[in-house]
Amino acid sequence: QVQLVESGGGLVQAGGSLTLSCAASGSIRNIIVMGWYRQPPGKQRELVASITSGGTNYVDSVKGRFTISRDRANTVYLQMNSLKPEDTAVYYCNVKAGLAVTTNYWGQGTQVTVSS
C-alpha cells in the first residue's frame, strides 16, 4: 500500500521559513490533485494549498506567503515564508488519484510550531 511520508516540520520564530516535503513510498497513478491541509489545536482540518495540472490554489490566509509545488517524481512541497503564530498546526499531505474511483492518500502529519 502506498504511503505518503512528510518531512520538514519543526519549531520556528515568527517571520521565519520552513519547507515541508511529501513523497510517496510507491507510484501513484492518475493523480488528480495534490494538497496540504492543516489542523490547528482544537480546530478542524482545513485545506491550505493545492496543485493540479491547471495551477495552484491557496486559502486566503496564506496567499503571498506559502508556495506549493511538485516535481517530476510527484513529491509535493510547501514553502512557508513569513510564518505567523496562527500558522501553528499539524500539516498533512494529501493526494487524490484515480479514474472511475477516487482514492485519498494521507500523510501522517508533521507539526509546525511558530513562536511569537
N, C-alpha and C positions, 0 to 999 in steps of 0.2 A: 504494500500500500504506500502510495506516495505521501510524503510528509513535507511540510514547509518548515524550514529552520531559519529562525530570525537571529540577528545579532546586532550589536551596536548601541543598545540602550545603556543608561547609566545616570550618574548624577552630574549636573552642570549648573553653573550660576546663570541667573537671568542675563540675557543678552548673548549667551554663548550658543554654540552649534553642536549638533550631533547628526550622524548619518546612520540610518537604520538600513539593514540589508535583509533580504528574504530569498532563500534559494530552495528549490525543490530537490528532494532526495532522489527523484527519478524524473522521467519525462512526462510532461502533461501536454496532451494534445488538445487542439481545438479550444485554445484559451479565448474566452470572451472578454473578460476584464480582470485586471489585477488592481488591488487596492490596499490601502492601510486604514484600519479602524483604530479607535482608541476608547478606553473606558476609564474615566477618572474615578477616584474613590467615591462610592455611594451613588454613582450616576450610571446612566445607560450607555451602552456602546454606541458610538457614532462614527459615520464614515468621514474620514479626514481628506483623503485624496484617492483618485482612481485614474487608471490609464487604460485606454483601448487603442486600437489601430487608428481611431479617429481623433485622438487627442487626450487631454487631461482635464480633470475637474477637481475643484477644491472647495471645502467648506469655507464660508466667508472669513471665519476667524483666523485662518492660516494663509489666506491669499497674500502673495508678496513675500512670505517668509519661508514657506515649505515648497519643495520641488520633488515631484515623483518622477521616476524614470525607470527604464528597464533595459537590459542588454540582450544580446543575441541568445544567451543561454537562459533567458527568461528569469533572470534574477531581477527582483524589483527593489528599488532603493527609495528612501525618503530622506532627502536632505532637509534638515531643520535648522534654520537660522533665526537669530533674534528671539531666542526662546524666552517664554514668559512662565511665571509660576503656574498659570492656568493651563499650560500645556502638560502639566504633570498627569500621567496616566499610564496604564498598561497599553502598549501598542501592539496590534495584531495585524498580521499579514493575511490577505485573503485572495484566493484565485477562484474564479468561476469559469468552468470549462464544460464543453460538451456540445453535441449537436441536437439530437432529439430530446435528450435528457441532460439537465444541467447538474453538475457536481460542484459542491462547495468545498474548497480546501482551506483550512485554517492553520496558522502557526500557533505556537504555544504561548506567545505573548512575550514582550520584553518591556521591562519597567523603565520609564523615563521620568526622572525627578528633576525639577527645575527649582533651585533655591533662590530666594529673593535677597 
